[in-house]
Amino acid sequence: MKISARNQLKGTVREIELGMITAEVTIALEGGGEITSVITKKAVENLGITVGKKVYAVIKSTEVMVAVD
């Protein structure tokens, strides 16, 4: 896989919650932690995403916000 995004986090799909149109995919990251992404249900099907599959969380953003109470 070649992609221009620098933030590529390798992990394993831990959980998939399918909705009518979208899916919430939770990825256990190598080195600890986890990240959750909301993608279309069709994308889950087209990419063959299943629990236990090795995947990359690719983050492409121009900014990261931090907030406190």
Secondary structure, 3 states (H helix, E strand, C coil): CCCCCCEEEEEEEEEEEECCCEEEEEEEECCCCEEEEEEEHHHHHHHCCCCCCEEEEEECCCCCCCCCC
